Amino acid sequence: MGGRSKAWFRQASPIIFIFQPAPLSSSDSPLCRACMEANETPTHVLLQCRGVDEQRAAYLGSPVSLPEALGDLGGLLSFWSELGWLE
Ligand SMILES: [Zn+2]
């Protein structure tokens, strides 16, 4: 009863943590580190970025929506780790 959204949030909270924007410094750019063609947003990296095509296919398959991509927490962490973006 009304617990679904809370459960979803608990499951997703590590993801939200991962996507916390890094503190801005003068040399940082919001552009995607992989392709430099678009802003680095979860939607871009997980669904659209051509710079991480290989890694995304290997760890996440071909998610068509953000919830689908976020549903595979293990794959997501492996994907991020492979990119070296978990610093
Ligand atoms: Zn990109």
PDB file of the backbone (N, CA, C, O) and the ligand in Angstrom, with CONECT records:
HET     ZN  A 101       1
ATOM      1  N   MET A   1       0.840  -1.204   0.000  1.00  0.00           N
ATOM      2  CA  MET A   1       0.000   0.000   0.000  1.00  0.00           C
ATOM      3  C   MET A   1       0.871   1.249   0.000  1.00  0.00           C
ATOM      4  O   MET A   1       1.372   1.657   1.048  1.00  0.00           O
ATOM      5  N   GLY A   2       1.046   1.828  -1.111  1.00  0.00           N
ATOM      6  CA  GLY A   2       1.813   3.066  -1.184  1.00  0.00           C
ATOM      7  C   GLY A   2       3.295   2.864  -0.955  1.00  0.00           C
ATOM      8  O   GLY A   2       4.041   3.837  -0.842  1.00  0.00           O
ATOM      9  N   GLY A   3       3.738   1.613  -0.883  1.00  0.00           N
ATOM     10  CA  GLY A   3       5.144   1.386  -0.608  1.00  0.00           C
ATOM     11  C   GLY A   3       5.999   1.278  -1.847  1.00  0.00           C
ATOM     12  O   GLY A   3       7.227   1.260  -1.767  1.00  0.00           O
ATOM     13  N   ARG A   4       5.355   1.208  -2.982  1.00  0.00           N
ATOM     14  CA  ARG A   4       6.122   0.971  -4.205  1.00  0.00           C
ATOM     15  C   ARG A   4       7.108   2.092  -4.506  1.00  0.00           C
ATOM     16  O   ARG A   4       8.270   1.847  -4.830  1.00  0.00           O
ATOM     17  N   SER A   5       6.624   3.322  -4.394  1.00  0.00           N
ATOM     18  CA  SER A   5       7.507   4.431  -4.760  1.00  0.00           C
ATOM     19  C   SER A   5       8.674   4.528  -3.788  1.00  0.00           C
ATOM     20  O   SER A   5       9.795   4.859  -4.177  1.00  0.00           O
ATOM     21  N   LYS A   6       8.401   4.237  -2.525  1.00  0.00           N
ATOM     22  CA  LYS A   6       9.498   4.295  -1.553  1.00  0.00           C
ATOM     23  C   LYS A   6      10.531   3.204  -1.838  1.00  0.00           C
ATOM     24  O   LYS A   6      11.738   3.432  -1.758  1.00  0.00           O
ATOM     25  N   ALA A   7      10.026   2.014  -2.174  1.00  0.00           N
ATOM     26  CA  ALA A   7      10.940   0.926  -2.494  1.00  0.00           C
ATOM     27  C   ALA A   7      11.773   1.307  -3.706  1.00  0.00           C
ATOM     28  O   ALA A   7      12.975   1.047  -3.764  1.00  0.00           O
ATOM     29  N   TRP A   8      11.110   1.927  -4.671  1.00  0.00           N
ATOM     30  CA  TRP A   8      11.836   2.335  -5.876  1.00  0.00           C
ATOM     31  C   TRP A   8      12.922   3.337  -5.502  1.00  0.00           C
ATOM     32  O   TRP A   8      14.038   3.276  -6.018  1.00  0.00           O
ATOM     33  N   PHE A   9      12.592   4.243  -4.617  1.00  0.00           N
ATOM     34  CA  PHE A   9      13.570   5.266  -4.256  1.00  0.00           C
ATOM     35  C   PHE A   9      14.771   4.643  -3.557  1.00  0.00           C
ATOM     36  O   PHE A   9      15.917   5.009  -3.820  1.00  0.00           O
ATOM     37  N   ARG A  10      14.494   3.691  -2.659  1.00  0.00           N
ATOM     38  CA  ARG A  10      15.610   3.028  -1.976  1.00  0.00           C
ATOM     39  C   ARG A  10      16.519   2.343  -2.977  1.00  0.00           C
ATOM     40  O   ARG A  10      17.745   2.407  -2.881  1.00  0.00           O
ATOM     41  N   GLN A  11      15.892   1.688  -3.937  1.00  0.00           N
ATOM     42  CA  GLN A  11      16.678   0.970  -4.933  1.00  0.00           C
ATOM     43  C   GLN A  11      17.468   1.951  -5.793  1.00  0.00           C
ATOM     44  O   GLN A  11      18.594   1.666  -6.201  1.00  0.00           O
ATOM     45  N   ALA A  12      16.875   3.096  -6.063  1.00  0.00           N
ATOM     46  CA  ALA A  12      17.499   4.034  -6.990  1.00  0.00           C
ATOM     47  C   ALA A  12      18.475   4.964  -6.300  1.00  0.00           C
ATOM     48  O   ALA A  12      19.256   5.633  -6.976  1.00  0.00           O
ATOM     49  N   SER A  13      18.459   5.031  -4.979  1.00  0.00           N
ATOM     50  CA  SER A  13      19.277   6.043  -4.319  1.00  0.00           C
ATOM     51  C   SER A  13      20.771   5.930  -4.625  1.00  0.00           C
ATOM     52  O   SER A  13      21.434   6.961  -4.738  1.00  0.00           O
ATOM     53  N   PRO A  14      21.336   4.713  -4.764  1.00  0.00           N
ATOM     54  CA  PRO A  14      22.754   4.669  -5.150  1.00  0.00           C
ATOM     55  C   PRO A  14      22.977   5.323  -6.506  1.00  0.00           C
ATOM     56  O   PRO A  14      24.015   5.943  -6.741  1.00  0.00           O
ATOM     57  N   ILE A  15      22.004   5.182  -7.394  1.00  0.00           N
ATOM     58  CA  ILE A  15      22.111   5.793  -8.717  1.00  0.00           C
ATOM     59  C   ILE A  15      22.096   7.308  -8.592  1.00  0.00           C
ATOM     60  O   ILE A  15      22.878   8.012  -9.231  1.00  0.00           O
ATOM     61  N   ILE A  16      21.195   7.787  -7.761  1.00  0.00           N
ATOM     62  CA  ILE A  16      21.124   9.235  -7.580  1.00  0.00           C
ATOM     63  C   ILE A  16      22.446   9.739  -7.019  1.00  0.00           C
ATOM     64  O   ILE A  16      22.910  10.821  -7.379  1.00  0.00           O
ATOM     65  N   PHE A  17      23.042   8.963  -6.149  1.00  0.00           N
ATOM     66  CA  PHE A  17      24.332   9.342  -5.592  1.00  0.00           C
ATOM     67  C   PHE A  17      25.389   9.411  -6.690  1.00  0.00           C
ATOM     68  O   PHE A  17      26.179  10.354  -6.738  1.00  0.00           O
ATOM     69  N   ILE A  18      25.401   8.414  -7.571  1.00  0.00           N
ATOM     70  CA  ILE A  18      26.377   8.371  -8.654  1.00  0.00           C
ATOM     71  C   ILE A  18      26.250   9.605  -9.529  1.00  0.00           C
ATOM     72  O   ILE A  18      27.239  10.166 -10.000  1.00  0.00           O
ATOM     73  N   PHE A  19      25.000  10.014  -9.733  1.00  0.00           N
ATOM     74  CA  PHE A  19      24.768  11.112 -10.670  1.00  0.00           C
ATOM     75  C   PHE A  19      24.831  12.484 -10.024  1.00  0.00           C
ATOM     76  O   PHE A  19      24.553  13.492 -10.674  1.00  0.00           O
ATOM     77  N   GLN A  20      25.198  12.531  -8.738  1.00  0.00           N
ATOM     78  CA  GLN A  20      25.388  13.846  -8.141  1.00  0.00           C
ATOM     79  C   GLN A  20      26.446  14.579  -8.952  1.00  0.00           C
ATOM     80  O   GLN A  20      27.541  14.062  -9.173  1.00  0.00           O
ATOM     81  N   PRO A  21      26.114  15.779  -9.391  1.00  0.00           N
ATOM     82  CA  PRO A  21      27.117  16.503 -10.178  1.00  0.00           C
ATOM     83  C   PRO A  21      28.351  16.813  -9.340  1.00  0.00           C
ATOM     84  O   PRO A  21      28.251  17.153  -8.161  1.00  0.00           O
ATOM     85  N   ALA A  22      29.495  16.693  -9.958  1.00  0.00           N
ATOM     86  CA  ALA A  22      30.730  17.033  -9.267  1.00  0.00           C
ATOM     87  C   ALA A  22      30.767  18.545  -9.046  1.00  0.00           C
ATOM     88  O   ALA A  22      30.169  19.307  -9.807  1.00  0.00           O
ATOM     89  N   PRO A  23      31.466  18.964  -8.012  1.00  0.00           N
ATOM     90  CA  PRO A  23      31.582  20.410  -7.791  1.00  0.00           C
ATOM     91  C   PRO A  23      32.200  21.069  -9.015  1.00  0.00           C
ATOM     92  O   PRO A  23      33.187  20.587  -9.571  1.00  0.00           O
ATOM     93  N   LEU A  24      31.612  22.155  -9.413  1.00  0.00           N
ATOM     94  CA  LEU A  24      32.099  22.816 -10.621  1.00  0.00           C
ATOM     95  C   LEU A  24      33.425  23.511 -10.354  1.00  0.00           C
ATOM     96  O   LEU A  24      33.588  24.200  -9.347  1.00  0.00           O
ATOM     97  N   SER A  25      34.340  23.328 -11.240  1.00  0.00           N
ATOM     98  CA  SER A  25      35.559  24.122 -11.188  1.00  0.00           C
ATOM     99  C   SER A  25      35.703  24.782 -12.547  1.00  0.00           C
ATOM    100  O   SER A  25      34.979  24.446 -13.484  1.00  0.00           O
ATOM    101  N   SER A  26      36.606  25.693 -12.656  1.00  0.00           N
ATOM    102  CA  SER A  26      36.670  26.488 -13.883  1.00  0.00           C
ATOM    103  C   SER A  26      37.010  25.633 -15.096  1.00  0.00           C
ATOM    104  O   SER A  26      36.681  26.002 -16.224  1.00  0.00           O
ATOM    105  N   SER A  27      37.670  24.489 -14.879  1.00  0.00           N
ATOM    106  CA  SER A  27      38.079  23.685 -16.024  1.00  0.00           C
ATOM    107  C   SER A  27      37.027  22.642 -16.395  1.00  0.00           C
ATOM    108  O   SER A  27      37.124  21.994 -17.437  1.00  0.00           O
ATOM    109  N   ASP A  28      36.017  22.486 -15.527  1.00  0.00           N
ATOM    110  CA  ASP A  28      35.012  21.470 -15.825  1.00  0.00           C
ATOM    111  C   ASP A  28      34.033  21.953 -16.876  1.00  0.00           C
ATOM    112  O   ASP A  28      33.713  23.139 -16.964  1.00  0.00           O
ATOM    113  N   SER A  29      33.571  21.014 -17.661  1.00  0.00           N
ATOM    114  CA  SER A  29      32.564  21.324 -18.658  1.00  0.00           C
ATOM    115  C   SER A  29      31.406  20.362 -18.456  1.00  0.00           C
ATOM    116  O   SER A  29      31.617  19.221 -18.046  1.00  0.00           O
ATOM    117  N   PRO A  30      30.186  20.802 -18.737  1.00  0.00           N
ATOM    118  CA  PRO A  30      29.044  19.900 -18.576  1.00  0.00           C
ATOM    119  C   PRO A  30      28.962  18.890 -19.715  1.00  0.00           C
ATOM    120  O   PRO A  30      28.115  17.996 -19.699  1.00  0.00           O
ATOM    121  N   LEU A  31      29.832  19.032 -20.691  1.00  0.00           N
ATOM    122  CA  LEU A  31      29.757  18.130 -21.834  1.00  0.00           C
ATOM    123  C   LEU A  31      30.168  16.714 -21.463  1.00  0.00           C
ATOM    124  O   LEU A  31      30.999  16.493 -20.583  1.00  0.00           O
ATOM    125  N   CYS A  32      29.566  15.773 -22.156  1.00  0.00           N
ATOM    126  CA  CYS A  32      29.825  14.361 -21.921  1.00  0.00           C
ATOM    127  C   CYS A  32      31.299  14.035 -22.131  1.00  0.00           C
ATOM    128  O   CYS A  32      31.902  14.412 -23.136  1.00  0.00           O
ATOM    129  N   ARG A  33      31.866  13.320 -21.149  1.00  0.00           N
ATOM    130  CA  ARG A  33      33.289  12.958 -21.237  1.00  0.00           C
ATOM    131  C   ARG A  33      33.574  12.001 -22.380  1.00  0.00           C
ATOM    132  O   ARG A  33      34.695  11.952 -22.886  1.00  0.00           O
ATOM    133  N   ALA A  34      32.564  11.238 -22.793  1.00  0.00           N
ATOM    134  CA  ALA A  34      32.799  10.210 -23.801  1.00  0.00           C
ATOM    135  C   ALA A  34      32.743  10.752 -25.217  1.00  0.00           C
ATOM    136  O   ALA A  34      33.521  10.326 -26.070  1.00  0.00           O
ATOM    137  N   CYS A  35      31.837  11.682 -25.484  1.00  0.00           N
ATOM    138  CA  CYS A  35      31.670  12.124 -26.876  1.00  0.00           C
ATOM    139  C   CYS A  35      31.814  13.630 -27.047  1.00  0.00           C
ATOM    140  O   CYS A  35      32.027  14.106 -28.162  1.00  0.00           O
ATOM    141  N   MET A  36      31.701  14.385 -25.959  1.00  0.00           N
ATOM    142  CA  MET A  36      31.805  15.844 -26.020  1.00  0.00           C
ATOM    143  C   MET A  36      30.811  16.463 -26.993  1.00  0.00           C
ATOM    144  O   MET A  36      31.042  17.545 -27.533  1.00  0.00           O
ATOM    145  N   GLU A  37      29.714  15.770 -27.206  1.00  0.00           N
ATOM    146  CA  GLU A  37      28.725  16.285 -28.164  1.00  0.00           C
ATOM    147  C   GLU A  37      27.448  16.764 -27.493  1.00  0.00           C
ATOM    148  O   GLU A  37      26.648  17.482 -28.093  1.00  0.00           O
ATOM    149  N   ALA A  38      27.267  16.360 -26.247  1.00  0.00           N
ATOM    150  CA  ALA A  38      26.035  16.730 -25.556  1.00  0.00           C
ATOM    151  C   ALA A  38      26.324  16.829 -24.075  1.00  0.00           C
ATOM    152  O   ALA A  38      27.366  16.372 -23.605  1.00  0.00           O
ATOM    153  N   ASN A  39      25.401  17.424 -23.340  1.00  0.00           N
ATOM    154  CA  ASN A  39      25.581  17.480 -21.898  1.00  0.00           C
ATOM    155  C   ASN A  39      25.549  16.080 -21.315  1.00  0.00           C
ATOM    156  O   ASN A  39      24.805  15.215 -21.777  1.00  0.00           O
ATOM    157  N   GLU A  40      26.361  15.870 -20.302  1.00  0.00           N
ATOM    158  CA  GLU A  40      26.458  14.546 -19.702  1.00  0.00           C
ATOM    159  C   GLU A  40      25.331  14.342 -18.693  1.00  0.00           C
ATOM    160  O   GLU A  40      25.484  14.608 -17.501  1.00  0.00           O
ATOM    161  N   THR A  41      24.217  13.871 -19.191  1.00  0.00           N
ATOM    162  CA  THR A  41      23.081  13.573 -18.335  1.00  0.00           C
ATOM    163  C   THR A  41      22.898  12.062 -18.305  1.00  0.00           C
ATOM    164  O   THR A  41      23.372  11.361 -19.198  1.00  0.00           O
ATOM    165  N   PRO A  42      22.204  11.553 -17.271  1.00  0.00           N
ATOM    166  CA  PRO A  42      21.958  10.102 -17.235  1.00  0.00           C
ATOM    167  C   PRO A  42      21.289   9.606 -18.513  1.00  0.00           C
ATOM    168  O   PRO A  42      21.661   8.560 -19.044  1.00  0.00           O
ATOM    169  N   THR A  43      20.311  10.348 -19.005  1.00  0.00           N
ATOM    170  CA  THR A  43      19.606   9.924 -20.213  1.00  0.00           C
ATOM    171  C   THR A  43      20.567   9.839 -21.389  1.00  0.00           C
ATOM    172  O   THR A  43      20.537   8.880 -22.161  1.00  0.00           O
ATOM    173  N   HIS A  44      21.408  10.836 -21.517  1.00  0.00           N
ATOM    174  CA  HIS A  44      22.353  10.829 -22.629  1.00  0.00           C
ATOM    175  C   HIS A  44      23.300   9.641 -22.550  1.00  0.00           C
ATOM    176  O   HIS A  44      23.451   8.889 -23.513  1.00  0.00           O
ATOM    177  N   VAL A  45      23.931   9.481 -21.402  1.00  0.00           N
ATOM    178  CA  VAL A  45      24.962   8.443 -21.280  1.00  0.00           C
ATOM    179  C   VAL A  45      24.363   7.041 -21.379  1.00  0.00           C
ATOM    180  O   VAL A  45      24.936   6.163 -22.025  1.00  0.00           O
ATOM    181  N   LEU A  46      23.211   6.830 -20.738  1.00  0.00           N
ATOM    182  CA  LEU A  46      22.647   5.484 -20.675  1.00  0.00           C
ATOM    183  C   LEU A  46      21.882   5.100 -21.934  1.00  0.00           C
ATOM    184  O   LEU A  46      21.740   3.913 -22.225  1.00  0.00           O
ATOM    185  N   LEU A  47      21.391   6.072 -22.681  1.00  0.00           N
ATOM    186  CA  LEU A  47      20.542   5.731 -23.820  1.00  0.00           C
ATOM    187  C   LEU A  47      21.062   6.229 -25.159  1.00  0.00           C
ATOM    188  O   LEU A  47      20.785   5.617 -26.191  1.00  0.00           O
ATOM    189  N   GLN A  48      21.808   7.324 -25.163  1.00  0.00           N
ATOM    190  CA  GLN A  48      22.074   7.976 -26.438  1.00  0.00           C
ATOM    191  C   GLN A  48      23.541   8.083 -26.824  1.00  0.00           C
ATOM    192  O   GLN A  48      23.869   8.113 -28.010  1.00  0.00           O
ATOM    193  N   CYS A  49      24.415   8.140 -25.849  1.00  0.00           N
ATOM    194  CA  CYS A  49      25.807   8.470 -26.137  1.00  0.00           C
ATOM    195  C   CYS A  49      26.457   7.442 -27.066  1.00  0.00           C
ATOM    196  O   CYS A  49      26.413   6.239 -26.809  1.00  0.00           O
ATOM    197  N   ARG A  50      27.052   7.932 -28.135  1.00  0.00           N
ATOM    198  CA  ARG A  50      27.729   7.013 -29.055  1.00  0.00           C
ATOM    199  C   ARG A  50      29.148   6.706 -28.591  1.00  0.00           C
ATOM    200  O   ARG A  50      29.767   5.746 -29.051  1.00  0.00           O
ATOM    201  N   GLY A  51      29.654   7.525 -27.680  1.00  0.00           N
ATOM    202  CA  GLY A  51      31.013   7.329 -27.192  1.00  0.00           C
ATOM    203  C   GLY A  51      31.147   6.123 -26.276  1.00  0.00           C
ATOM    204  O   GLY A  51      32.250   5.610 -26.087  1.00  0.00           O
ATOM    205  N   VAL A  52      30.032   5.663 -25.702  1.00  0.00           N
ATOM    206  CA  VAL A  52      30.104   4.524 -24.783  1.00  0.00           C
ATOM    207  C   VAL A  52      29.280   3.344 -25.300  1.00  0.00           C
ATOM    208  O   VAL A  52      28.906   2.451 -24.540  1.00  0.00           O
ATOM    209  N   ASP A  53      29.009   3.356 -26.591  1.00  0.00           N
ATOM    210  CA  ASP A  53      28.208   2.297 -27.218  1.00  0.00           C
ATOM    211  C   ASP A  53      28.645   0.896 -26.818  1.00  0.00           C
ATOM    212  O   ASP A  53      27.830   0.072 -26.404  1.00  0.00           O
ATOM    213  N   GLU A  54      29.935   0.641 -26.946  1.00  0.00           N
ATOM    214  CA  GLU A  54      30.463  -0.702 -26.694  1.00  0.00           C
ATOM    215  C   GLU A  54      30.235  -1.143 -25.259  1.00  0.00           C
ATOM    216  O   GLU A  54      29.727  -2.234 -25.001  1.00  0.00           O
ATOM    217  N   GLN A  55      30.619  -0.275 -24.328  1.00  0.00           N
ATOM    218  CA  GLN A  55      30.481  -0.616 -22.916  1.00  0.00           C
ATOM    219  C   GLN A  55      29.014  -0.751 -22.530  1.00  0.00           C
ATOM    220  O   GLN A  55      28.642  -1.630 -21.752  1.00  0.00           O
ATOM    221  N   ARG A  56      28.189   0.130 -23.082  1.00  0.00           N
ATOM    222  CA  ARG A  56      26.767   0.086 -22.746  1.00  0.00           C
ATOM    223  C   ARG A  56      26.157  -1.235 -23.228  1.00  0.00           C
ATOM    224  O   ARG A  56      25.388  -1.874 -22.510  1.00  0.00           O
ATOM    225  N   ALA A  57      26.510  -1.629 -24.442  1.00  0.00           N
ATOM    226  CA  ALA A  57      25.973  -2.879 -24.978  1.00  0.00           C
ATOM    227  C   ALA A  57      26.447  -4.069 -24.162  1.00  0.00           C
ATOM    228  O   ALA A  57      25.700  -5.024 -23.948  1.00  0.00           O
ATOM    229  N   ALA A  58      27.695  -4.007 -23.708  1.00  0.00           N
ATOM    230  CA  ALA A  58      28.263  -5.133 -22.971  1.00  0.00           C
ATOM    231  C   ALA A  58      27.611  -5.302 -21.603  1.00  0.00           C
ATOM    232  O   ALA A  58      27.377  -6.427 -21.161  1.00  0.00           O
ATOM    233  N   TYR A  59      27.319  -4.200 -20.937  1.00  0.00           N
ATOM    234  CA  TYR A  59      26.842  -4.299 -19.555  1.00  0.00           C
ATOM    235  C   TYR A  59      25.346  -4.093 -19.401  1.00  0.00           C
ATOM    236  O   TYR A  59      24.738  -4.629 -18.474  1.00  0.00           O
ATOM    237  N   LEU A  60      24.754  -3.333 -20.286  1.00  0.00           N
ATOM    238  CA  LEU A  60      23.335  -3.007 -20.103  1.00  0.00           C
ATOM    239  C   LEU A  60      22.459  -3.505 -21.242  1.00  0.00           C
ATOM    240  O   LEU A  60      21.235  -3.385 -21.177  1.00  0.00           O
ATOM    241  N   GLY A  61      23.060  -4.058 -22.277  1.00  0.00           N
ATOM    242  CA  GLY A  61      22.250  -4.403 -23.441  1.00  0.00           C
ATOM    243  C   GLY A  61      21.900  -3.120 -24.166  1.00  0.00           C
ATOM    244  O   GLY A  61      22.745  -2.239 -24.323  1.00  0.00           O
ATOM    245  N   SER A  62      20.675  -3.011 -24.601  1.00  0.00           N
ATOM    246  CA  SER A  62      20.248  -1.795 -25.290  1.00  0.00           C
ATOM    247  C   SER A  62      18.984  -1.257 -24.637  1.00  0.00           C
ATOM    248  O   SER A  62      17.887  -1.409 -25.175  1.00  0.00           O
ATOM    249  N   PRO A  63      19.137  -0.630 -23.482  1.00  0.00           N
ATOM    250  CA  PRO A  63      17.948  -0.095 -22.810  1.00  0.00           C
ATOM    251  C   PRO A  63      17.274   0.972 -23.667  1.00  0.00           C
ATOM    252  O   PRO A  63      17.942   1.783 -24.308  1.00  0.00           O
ATOM    253  N   VAL A  64      15.946   0.960 -23.669  1.00  0.00           N
ATOM    254  CA  VAL A  64      15.218   1.948 -24.469  1.00  0.00           C
ATOM    255  C   VAL A  64      14.673   3.070 -23.602  1.00  0.00           C
ATOM    256  O   VAL A  64      14.209   4.088 -24.115  1.00  0.00           O
ATOM    257  N   SER A  65      14.730   2.884 -22.294  1.00  0.00           N
ATOM    258  CA  SER A  65      14.234   3.932 -21.412  1.00  0.00           C
ATOM    259  C   SER A  65      15.110   3.993 -20.168  1.00  0.00           C
ATOM    260  O   SER A  65      15.800   3.033 -19.827  1.00  0.00           O
ATOM    261  N   LEU A  66      15.067   5.128 -19.508  1.00  0.00           N
ATOM    262  CA  LEU A  66      15.890   5.306 -18.317  1.00  0.00           C
ATOM    263  C   LEU A  66      15.512   4.308 -17.207  1.00  0.00           C
ATOM    264  O   LEU A  66      16.400   3.706 -16.603  1.00  0.00           O
ATOM    265  N   PRO A  67      14.212   4.124 -16.930  1.00  0.00           N
ATOM    266  CA  PRO A  67      13.862   3.130 -15.892  1.00  0.00           C
ATOM    267  C   PRO A  67      14.404   1.743 -16.210  1.00  0.00           C
ATOM    268  O   PRO A  67      14.811   1.008 -15.310  1.00  0.00           O
ATOM    269  N   GLU A  68      14.409   1.387 -17.499  1.00  0.00           N
ATOM    270  CA  GLU A  68      14.935   0.076 -17.867  1.00  0.00           C
ATOM    271  C   GLU A  68      16.430   0.005 -17.567  1.00  0.00           C
ATOM    272  O   GLU A  68      16.914  -0.988 -17.023  1.00  0.00           O
ATOM    273  N   ALA A  69      17.143   1.042 -17.918  1.00  0.00           N
ATOM    274  CA  ALA A  69      18.580   1.065 -17.659  1.00  0.00           C
ATOM    275  C   ALA A  69      18.865   1.058 -16.159  1.00  0.00           C
ATOM    276  O   ALA A  69      19.780   0.380 -15.693  1.00  0.00           O
ATOM    277  N   LEU A  70      18.072   1.819 -15.412  1.00  0.00           N
ATOM    278  CA  LEU A  70      18.302   1.913 -13.970  1.00  0.00           C
ATOM    279  C   LEU A  70      17.852   0.657 -13.246  1.00  0.00           C
ATOM    280  O   LEU A  70      18.202   0.450 -12.084  1.00  0.00           O
ATOM    281  N   GLY A  71      17.077  -0.185 -13.922  1.00  0.00           N
ATOM    282  CA  GLY A  71      16.581  -1.396 -13.288  1.00  0.00           C
ATOM    283  C   GLY A  71      17.671  -2.437 -13.092  1.00  0.00           C
ATOM    284  O   GLY A  71      17.528  -3.345 -12.273  1.00  0.00           O
ATOM    285  N   ASP A  72      18.754  -2.310 -13.837  1.00  0.00           N
ATOM    286  CA  ASP A  72      19.848  -3.275 -13.729  1.00  0.00           C
ATOM    287  C   ASP A  72      21.001  -2.634 -12.970  1.00  0.00           C
ATOM    288  O   ASP A  72      21.971  -2.159 -13.560  1.00  0.00           O
ATOM    289  N   LEU A  73      20.871  -2.631 -11.656  1.00  0.00           N
ATOM    290  CA  LEU A  73      21.852  -1.918 -10.836  1.00  0.00           C
ATOM    291  C   LEU A  73      23.254  -2.502 -10.990  1.00  0.00           C
ATOM    292  O   LEU A  73      24.236  -1.767 -11.092  1.00  0.00           O
ATOM    293  N   GLY A  74      23.335  -3.824 -11.006  1.00  0.00           N
ATOM    294  CA  GLY A  74      24.646  -4.454 -11.138  1.00  0.00           C
ATOM    295  C   GLY A  74      25.308  -4.096 -12.458  1.00  0.00           C
ATOM    296  O   GLY A  74      26.491  -3.760 -12.506  1.00  0.00           O
ATOM    297  N   GLY A  75      24.524  -4.172 -13.532  1.00  0.00           N
ATOM    298  CA  GLY A  75      25.047  -3.838 -14.847  1.00  0.00           C
ATOM    299  C   GLY A  75      25.459  -2.384 -14.918  1.00  0.00           C
ATOM    300  O   GLY A  75      26.466  -2.026 -15.529  1.00  0.00           O
ATOM    301  N   LEU A  76      24.651  -1.556 -14.274  1.00  0.00           N
ATOM    302  CA  LEU A  76      24.917  -0.125 -14.291  1.00  0.00           C
ATOM    303  C   LEU A  76      26.236   0.204 -13.588  1.00  0.00           C
ATOM    304  O   LEU A  76      27.042   0.992 -14.083  1.00  0.00           O
ATOM    305  N   LEU A  77      26.434  -0.412 -12.435  1.00  0.00           N
ATOM    306  CA  LEU A  77      27.665  -0.154 -11.689  1.00  0.00           C
ATOM    307  C   LEU A  77      28.884  -0.673 -12.458  1.00  0.00           C
ATOM    308  O   LEU A  77      29.938  -0.038 -12.470  1.00  0.00           O
ATOM    309  N   SER A  78      28.724  -1.835 -13.099  1.00  0.00           N
ATOM    310  CA  SER A  78      29.830  -2.374 -13.890  1.00  0.00           C
ATOM    311  C   SER A  78      30.138  -1.455 -15.067  1.00  0.00           C
ATOM    312  O   SER A  78      31.296  -1.196 -15.391  1.00  0.00           O
ATOM    313  N   PHE A  79      29.085  -0.978 -15.687  1.00  0.00           N
ATOM    314  CA  PHE A  79      29.209  -0.055 -16.818  1.00  0.00           C
ATOM    315  C   PHE A  79      29.971   1.204 -16.397  1.00  0.00           C
ATOM    316  O   PHE A  79      30.929   1.620 -17.050  1.00  0.00           O
ATOM    317  N   TRP A  80      29.518   1.799 -15.286  1.00  0.00           N
ATOM    318  CA  TRP A  80      30.145   3.030 -14.809  1.00  0.00           C
ATOM    319  C   TRP A  80      31.605   2.775 -14.417  1.00  0.00           C
ATOM    320  O   TRP A  80      32.496   3.581 -14.685  1.00  0.00           O
ATOM    321  N   SER A  81      31.810   1.631 -13.777  1.00  0.00           N
ATOM    322  CA  SER A  81      33.150   1.290 -13.332  1.00  0.00           C
ATOM    323  C   SER A  81      34.070   1.091 -14.534  1.00  0.00           C
ATOM    324  O   SER A  81      35.224   1.521 -14.519  1.00  0.00           O
ATOM    325  N   GLU A  82      33.554   0.441 -15.571  1.00  0.00           N
ATOM    326  CA  GLU A  82      34.329   0.200 -16.788  1.00  0.00           C
ATOM    327  C   GLU A  82      34.743   1.524 -17.433  1.00  0.00           C
ATOM    328  O   GLU A  82      35.841   1.652 -17.976  1.00  0.00           O
ATOM    329  N   LEU A  83      33.848   2.496 -17.363  1.00  0.00           N
ATOM    330  CA  LEU A  83      34.163   3.797 -17.940  1.00  0.00           C
ATOM    331  C   LEU A  83      35.174   4.563 -17.087  1.00  0.00           C
ATOM    332  O   LEU A  83      35.790   5.527 -17.541  1.00  0.00           O
ATOM    333  N   GLY A  84      35.329   4.109 -15.840  1.00  0.00           N
ATOM    334  CA  GLY A  84      36.251   4.816 -14.949  1.00  0.00           C
ATOM    335  C   GLY A  84      35.642   6.095 -14.409  1.00  0.00           C
ATOM    336  O   GLY A  84      36.362   7.019 -14.031  1.00  0.00           O
ATOM    337  N   TRP A  85      34.307   6.155 -14.371  1.00  0.00           N
ATOM    338  CA  TRP A  85      33.645   7.375 -13.922  1.00  0.00           C
ATOM    339  C   TRP A  85      33.169   7.283 -12.483  1.00  0.00           C
ATOM    340  O   TRP A  85      32.396   8.124 -12.024  1.00  0.00           O
ATOM    341  N   LEU A  86      33.625   6.270 -11.778  1.00  0.00           N
ATOM    342  CA  LEU A  86      33.169   6.090 -10.393  1.00  0.00           C
ATOM    343  C   LEU A  86      34.177   6.683  -9.414  1.00  0.00           C
ATOM    344  O   LEU A  86      34.291   6.203  -8.286  1.00  0.00           O
ATOM    345  N   GLU A  87      34.884   7.680  -9.809  1.00  0.00           N
ATOM    346  CA  GLU A  87      35.908   8.234  -8.938  1.00  0.00           C
ATOM    347  C   GLU A  87      35.258   9.080  -7.855  1.00  0.00           C
ATOM    348  O   GLU A  87      35.955   9.642  -7.009  1.00  0.00           O
TER     349      GLU A  87
HETATM  350 ZN    ZN A 101      28.195  11.247 -24.831  1.00  0.00          ZN2+
END
